[in-house]
Amino acid sequence: MRIENFKHIESARKHSEDRLERLRQELSPVSELKGCAVVVAGSYARKEANDQSDCDYFIIAPEQKNDALKDRVRDIIAAQI
């Protein structure tokens, strides 16, 4: 069977990829993220998300990064998901 036969799977993949691309675009100009990584997990990482999915993520950052950065990333993700 071809993946195209499973429309809900293809729809979830497209939804996940579209949202993740928007997140990349929104997060890339955040200068405080230089030297850091924002990693998604769960349904977005598996590309199984739909419009009811939350976004599980974590930030890998040097110890000196502060809570303001975490808050800014959280706000950007919340606005896009």
Backbone torsions as a table, in degrees:
resi	resn	phi	psi	omega
1	MET	NA	145.4	178.9
2	ARG	-94.5	148.9	-179.9
3	ILE	-59.0	-29.9	-179.2
4	GLU	-62.3	-20.0	178.7
5	ASN	-75.8	-11.5	-179.2
6	PHE	-113.3	83.3	-172.9
7	LYS	-59.3	-36.6	-179.1
8	HIS	-66.5	-33.7	177.8
9	ILE	-70.1	-45.3	178.7
10	GLU	-63.3	-38.4	178.5
11	SER	-64.4	-43.0	178.8
12	ALA	-64.7	-40.2	178.9
13	ARG	-62.5	-46.6	-179.8
14	LYS	-63.4	-44.8	178.3
15	HIS	-57.6	-48.6	-179.4
16	SER	-60.4	-48.5	-178.3
17	GLU	-63.5	-41.4	178.9
18	ASP	-62.5	-47.3	-179.1
19	ARG	-65.6	-40.7	179.7
20	LEU	-65.9	-37.1	177.4
21	GLU	-65.2	-41.1	176.6
22	ARG	-62.3	-39.6	177.0
23	LEU	-62.8	-43.6	177.8
24	ARG	-57.5	-44.3	-179.2
25	GLN	-64.9	-39.2	-179.5
26	GLU	-74.0	-35.5	-176.8
27	LEU	-84.4	-26.4	-173.8
28	SER	-59.9	-35.6	179.2
29	PRO	-81.1	-1.4	-178.4
30	VAL	-74.7	101.6	-173.6
31	SER	-61.5	-30.9	-179.5
32	GLU	-65.1	-16.3	-179.7
33	LEU	-84.9	-2.9	177.0
34	LYS	-58.7	128.8	-177.8
35	GLY	83.5	6.9	-179.8
36	CYS	-121.2	171.2	174.4
37	ALA	-138.3	139.2	170.7
38	VAL	-108.4	120.9	-174.5
39	VAL	-116.4	127.4	176.0
40	VAL	-91.9	153.3	178.4
41	ALA	-134.6	-177.7	174.5
42	GLY	68.6	-145.9	-172.6
43	SER	-62.5	-33.4	177.2
44	TYR	-69.0	-39.3	178.6
45	ALA	-66.0	-35.5	178.5
46	ARG	-83.2	-5.5	-175.9
47	LYS	59.0	44.8	178.0
48	GLU	-120.0	13.0	-174.2
49	ALA	-75.6	154.6	171.1
50	ASN	-132.9	-175.1	-174.9
51	ASP	-69.2	-6.6	176.1
52	GLN	-98.3	-4.6	-176.0
53	SER	-77.8	144.8	169.9
54	ASP	-90.8	173.9	-179.6
55	CYS	-116.1	111.9	176.1
56	ASP	-88.6	127.2	-178.1
57	TYR	-150.5	162.6	170.9
58	PHE	-142.7	158.4	-177.6
59	ILE	-112.4	127.7	172.8
60	ILE	-102.1	116.6	-174.4
61	ALA	-147.2	154.4	173.0
62	PRO	-59.1	154.8	-175.7
63	GLU	-57.3	-31.2	-175.3
64	GLN	-76.4	-8.6	176.9
65	LYS	-65.8	146.6	-171.5
66	ASN	-109.3	177.8	-179.0
67	ASP	-65.5	-26.4	178.8
68	ALA	-61.5	-38.2	177.1
69	LEU	-63.9	-45.7	178.9
70	LYS	-59.7	-43.0	179.1
71	ASP	-63.3	-41.4	-179.4
72	ARG	-65.1	-44.1	178.1
73	VAL	-62.7	-44.8	179.0
74	ARG	-58.3	-43.8	-179.2
75	ASP	-65.3	-40.1	178.5
76	ILE	-64.9	-45.5	179.2
77	ILE	-63.8	-43.1	179.5
78	ALA	-61.3	-35.2	-179.9
79	ALA	-72.5	-24.8	-175.8
80	GLN	-98.5	-19.4	-176.1
81	ILE	-101.1	NA	NA
